[in-house]
Amino acid sequence: MKNKLSDLNDHLFAQLERLSDEDLKGQLLEEEIERSKAITGVSKEVVSNARLVLDAEKYKREHGMTTGPKMLE
């Protein structure tokens, strides 16, 4: 899987569009709201992980390191 943060952005806007559908009512609306909550939760974790990788890269550069933990490569 080769997803990028720009893909996440696309997914979030697509979900926003689905929630904005004025014809969505009742149970279908409730299901879409639950889906949105799940997407939001996963999205927060993806962003948090991206922040960790960015912070590690900044740390490496600030301290003149050429390598870091293997899991961040």
For each residue, the residues with C-beta under 8 A, 3 or more apart:
1:
2:
3: 7 8
4: 7 8
5: 8 9 46 47 50
6: 9 10
7: 3 4 10 11
8: 3 4 5 11 12 43 46 47
9: 5 6 12 13
10: 6 7 13 14
11: 7 8 14 15 39 43
12: 8 9 15 16 39 43
13: 9 10 16 17
14: 10 11 17 18
15: 11 12 18 19 35 36 39
16: 12 13 19 20
17: 13 14 20 21
18: 14 15 21 24 32 35
19: 15 16 24 32 33 36
20: 16 17
21: 17 18 24
22:
23:
24: 18 19 21 28 29 32
25: 28 29
26: 29 30
27: 30 31
28: 24 25 31 32
29: 24 25 26 32 33
30: 26 27 33 34
31: 27 28 34 35
32: 18 19 24 28 29 35 36
33: 19 29 30 36 37
34: 30 31 37 38
35: 15 18 31 32 38 39
36: 15 19 32 33 39 40
37: 33 34 40 41
38: 34 35 41 42
39: 11 12 15 35 36 42 43
40: 36 37 43 44
41: 37 38 44 45
42: 38 39 45 46
43: 8 11 12 39 40 46 47
44: 40 41 47 48
45: 41 42 48 49
46: 5 8 42 43 49 50
47: 5 8 43 44 50 51
48: 44 45 51 52
49: 45 46 52 53
50: 5 46 47 53 54
51: 47 48 54 55
52: 48 49 55 56 72
53: 49 50 56 57 72
54: 50 51 57 58
55: 51 52 58 59
56: 52 53 59 60 68 69 72
57: 53 54 60 61 68 72
58: 54 55 61 62
59: 55 56 62 63 65 68
60: 56 57 63 65 66 67 68
61: 57 58 64 65
62: 58 59
63: 59 60
64: 61
65: 59 60 61 68
66: 60
67: 60 73
68: 56 57 59 60 65 72 73
69: 56 72 73
70: 73
71:
72: 52 53 56 57 68 69
73: 67 68 69 70
